[in-house]
Amino acid sequence: ARVEDAIEVERVEPEAQFYTVVSGDTLGGIAKQFYGNAGKYPVIFEANQPMLTDPNKIYPGQKIRIPLD
């Protein structure tokens, strides 16, 4: 086996990314940024409960989990 193949096999993808909310963000906007589809915001909302209690209430500085699509 080539060294490049071994490196490829060893790499483990993370289960999720994290994103820090900035002023003006919405879950829809974040979903569009990560998934290309603002309508997927419930995926992010569900992954961040119970921290998030309302999809319309996110605050700058919150670190939210972005599940892999």
TIKOLPA-671770 format. One line per field, with one value per atom (N, C-alpha, C): residue number from 1; residue in three letters; atom name; x negated, y, z. Coordinates in nm, 3 decimals, m for minus. Atoms other than C-alpha are relative to their C-alpha. Last residue first. Layout:
REM residues N
i <- c(NUM ...) $
aa <- c(ala ...) $
at <- c(CA ...) $
px <- c(X ...) $
py <- c(Y ...) $
pz <- c(Z ...) $
//
This chain:
REM residues 69
i <- c(69 69 69 68 68 68 67 67 67 66 66 66 65 65 65 64 64 64 63 63 63 62 62 62 61 61 61 60 60 60 59 59 59 58 58 58 57 57 57 56 56 56 55 55 55 54 54 54 53 53 53 52 52 52 51 51 51 50 50 50 49 49 49 48 48 48 47 47 47 46 46 46 45 45 45 44 44 44 43 43 43 42 42 42 41 41 41 40 40 40 39 39 39 38 38 38 37 37 37 36 36 36 35 35 35 34 34 34 33 33 33 32 32 32 31 31 31 30 30 30 29 29 29 28 28 28 27 27 27 26 26 26 25 25 25 24 24 24 23 23 23 22 22 22 21 21 21 20 20 20 19 19 19 18 18 18 17 17 17 16 16 16 15 15 15 14 14 14 13 13 13 12 12 12 11 11 11 10 10 10 9 9 9 8 8 8 7 7 7 6 6 6 5 5 5 4 4 4 3 3 3 2 2 2 1 1 1) $
aa <- c(asp asp asp leu leu leu pro pro pro ile ile ile arg arg arg ile ile ile lys lys lys gln gln gln gly gly gly pro pro pro tyr tyr tyr ile ile ile lys lys lys asn asn asn pro pro pro asp asp asp thr thr thr leu leu leu met met met pro pro pro gln gln gln asn asn asn ala ala ala glu glu glu phe phe phe ile ile ile val val val pro pro pro tyr tyr tyr lys lys lys gly gly gly ala ala ala asn asn asn gly gly gly tyr tyr tyr phe phe phe gln gln gln lys lys lys ala ala ala ile ile ile gly gly gly gly gly gly leu leu leu thr thr thr asp asp asp gly gly gly ser ser ser val val val val val val thr thr thr tyr tyr tyr phe phe phe gln gln gln ala ala ala glu glu glu pro pro pro glu glu glu val val val arg arg arg glu glu glu val val val glu glu glu ile ile ile ala ala ala asp asp asp glu glu glu val val val arg arg arg ala ala ala) $
at <- c(N CA C N CA C N CA C N CA C N CA C N CA C N CA C N CA C N CA C N CA C N CA C N CA C N CA C N CA C N CA C N CA C N CA C N CA C N CA C N CA C N CA C N CA C N CA C N CA C N CA C N CA C N CA C N CA C N CA C N CA C N CA C N CA C N CA C N CA C N CA C N CA C N CA C N CA C N CA C N CA C N CA C N CA C N CA C N CA C N CA C N CA C N CA C N CA C N CA C N CA C N CA C N CA C N CA C N CA C N CA C N CA C N CA C N CA C N CA C N CA C N CA C N CA C N CA C N CA C N CA C N CA C N CA C N CA C N CA C) $
px <- c(m0.118 2.527 0.003 0.036 2.278 0.126 0.016 2.430 m0.044 m0.051 2.360 m0.021 0.045 2.321 0.067 m0.102 2.366 m0.059 0.070 2.127 0.099 m0.041 2.322 m0.079 0.086 2.116 0.041 0.143 2.382 m0.081 0.071 2.728 m0.146 0.142 2.986 m0.075 0.077 3.357 m0.139 0.018 3.563 m0.084 0.087 3.519 m0.023 m0.082 3.658 m0.091 m0.139 3.530 0.096 m0.090 3.167 0.144 0.058 2.943 0.088 m0.091 3.183 m0.059 m0.088 3.140 m0.067 0.044 2.857 0.099 0.133 2.883 m0.047 m0.013 3.258 m0.133 m0.077 3.200 0.009 0.091 2.926 0.072 0.107 3.147 m0.095 m0.041 3.442 m0.105 0.031 3.240 0.049 0.052 3.260 m0.033 m0.108 3.488 m0.046 m0.048 3.197 0.109 m0.145 3.045 0.047 m0.050 2.683 0.152 m0.069 2.594 0.046 0.060 2.336 0.059 0.146 2.407 m0.060 0.033 2.778 m0.151 m0.031 2.816 m0.035 0.108 2.639 0.020 0.121 2.876 m0.118 m0.017 3.178 m0.123 0.024 3.051 0.015 m0.124 3.026 m0.032 m0.022 2.712 0.143 m0.069 2.723 0.026 m0.113 2.462 0.061 0.037 2.232 0.126 m0.099 2.302 m0.056 m0.030 1.998 0.090 m0.006 2.002 0.035 m0.057 1.911 m0.011 0.082 1.863 0.065 m0.066 2.007 m0.104 m0.144 1.928 0.074 m0.073 1.562 0.150 m0.078 1.413 0.070 m0.133 1.145 0.073 m0.072 0.834 0.140 0.016 0.636 0.087 m0.071 0.764 m0.003 m0.143 0.657 0.082 m0.043 0.312 0.151 m0.001 0.262 0.050 m0.115 0.360 0.012 m0.119 0.111 0.126 m0.012 m0.168 0.127 0.073 m0.112 0.025 m0.085 0.000 m0.088) $
py <- c(0.018 1.660 m0.141 0.025 1.657 m0.030 0.142 1.802 m0.013 0.013 2.172 m0.148 0.121 2.220 m0.006 0.098 2.571 m0.114 0.099 2.795 m0.112 0.140 3.094 m0.089 0.065 3.415 m0.143 m0.005 3.620 m0.061 m0.119 3.502 m0.004 0.035 3.264 0.129 m0.064 3.302 m0.061 m0.142 3.238 0.072 m0.018 2.859 0.147 m0.058 2.862 0.026 0.028 2.669 0.051 m0.088 2.638 m0.040 m0.135 2.488 0.100 m0.103 2.192 0.140 m0.001 2.130 m0.077 m0.092 2.205 0.015 0.042 1.915 0.084 0.126 1.977 m0.042 m0.026 2.342 m0.126 m0.069 2.248 0.024 0.096 1.991 0.061 0.086 2.235 m0.104 m0.052 2.488 m0.090 0.108 2.263 0.049 0.080 2.508 m0.114 m0.063 2.749 m0.081 0.002 2.510 0.055 m0.053 2.518 0.007 0.103 2.286 0.047 0.132 2.484 m0.105 m0.005 2.844 m0.141 m0.027 2.786 m0.003 0.122 2.622 0.019 0.093 2.922 m0.130 m0.047 3.158 m0.092 0.020 2.959 0.040 0.142 2.944 m0.032 0.073 3.321 m0.147 0.139 3.530 m0.045 0.006 3.909 m0.140 m0.091 3.932 m0.006 m0.141 3.630 0.084 m0.094 3.272 0.142 m0.103 3.053 0.105 m0.134 2.741 0.096 m0.097 2.385 0.137 m0.120 2.096 0.091 m0.129 1.752 0.110 0.019 1.382 0.131 m0.031 1.442 m0.017 m0.124 1.258 0.027 0.020 1.001 0.133 m0.124 0.991 m0.033 m0.038 0.666 0.120 0.096 0.522 0.044 m0.013 0.829 m0.089 m0.125 0.829 0.017 0.022 0.464 0.124 0.083 0.532 m0.022 m0.084 0.819 m0.078 m0.079 0.593 0.085 m0.127 0.352 0.076 m0.120 0.000 0.124) $
pz <- c(0.084 0.710 m0.056 0.138 0.993 m0.078 0.036 1.309 m0.146 0.136 1.382 m0.040 0.068 1.757 m0.137 0.033 1.892 m0.083 0.082 2.078 m0.028 m0.022 2.202 m0.094 m0.099 2.181 0.032 0.031 2.006 0.115 m0.044 2.110 m0.040 m0.011 1.975 0.025 m0.107 2.035 0.008 0.029 1.721 0.104 0.116 1.735 m0.036 0.106 2.091 m0.120 m0.034 2.394 m0.108 0.074 2.292 0.032 m0.006 2.560 m0.074 m0.049 2.597 0.005 m0.116 2.310 0.112 m0.105 2.072 0.114 m0.049 1.826 0.118 m0.075 1.785 0.063 m0.121 1.683 0.088 m0.094 1.437 0.132 m0.030 1.260 0.103 m0.112 1.287 0.038 m0.134 1.076 0.114 m0.085 0.768 0.141 m0.055 0.588 0.090 m0.124 0.542 0.068 m0.005 0.286 0.134 0.126 0.169 m0.004 0.078 0.457 m0.137 m0.015 0.655 m0.093 0.008 0.550 0.001 0.140 0.484 m0.020 0.076 0.825 m0.147 m0.032 0.985 m0.077 0.067 0.808 0.023 0.144 0.917 m0.078 0.024 1.275 m0.148 m0.024 1.262 m0.021 0.043 1.292 0.028 0.128 1.321 m0.051 0.011 1.596 m0.140 0.003 1.597 m0.020 0.051 1.702 0.005 m0.099 1.758 m0.064 0.058 1.542 0.112 m0.091 1.629 m0.063 m0.007 1.393 0.104 0.012 1.437 m0.002 0.009 1.430 m0.021 m0.124 1.351 m0.022 0.009 1.052 0.134 m0.056 1.126 m0.004 m0.031 0.907 0.050 m0.141 0.934 0.039 m0.084 0.604 0.147 0.026 0.405 0.093 m0.064 0.566 m0.017 m0.144 0.472 0.074 m0.031 0.112 0.152 0.011 0.085 0.037 m0.123 0.218 m0.005 0.003 m0.070 0.130 0.000 0.000 0.000) $
//
